[in-house]
């Protein structure tokens, strides 16, 4: 048995040596692996638009009739999602803060370009930006 252990140690290298030592431990006692459990704390950084967190903007969007939510593209751009009057189609409008801090609304094309829901969201968003 010692001859096999010796040959294996020569052939396997460092990792193999550790495995062979564990397999052929001379006194029959195996060391218990002690695991150190440490809590993992992950800080979730929520995206913001003009300093307002996405969760607050989603609450604001959902407080409006037919408002669905928002997706923040960057610190100065977001997309507001809302449903059509009958609730069958999902539409979106993009909002951008320019360098001067003015809120610009980019309407989509088609029959929803003049929808009132994005205008109501814009009014509430302006009030929230003024508070912030």
Number of C-alpha atoms within 10 A of each C-alpha: 6 9 8 10 14 12 10 15 18 11 10 13 10 11 9 14 17 12 14 17 13 14 12 15 12 10 6 9 9 12 8 6 6 6 6 6 6 6 6 6 6 6 6 6 7 10 15 20 20 19 12 17 14 18 15 13 23 17 14 18 25 17 14 16 14 18 24 19 20 23 18 19 15 12 14 17 18 22 18 22 21 25 17 16 13 7 10 8 9 13 20 21 21 19 22 20 16 11 8 6 11 10 18 13 16 14 17 14 9 7 8 17 14 12 16 11 21 27 14 14 21 18 10 17 19 13 11 16 14 9 8 9
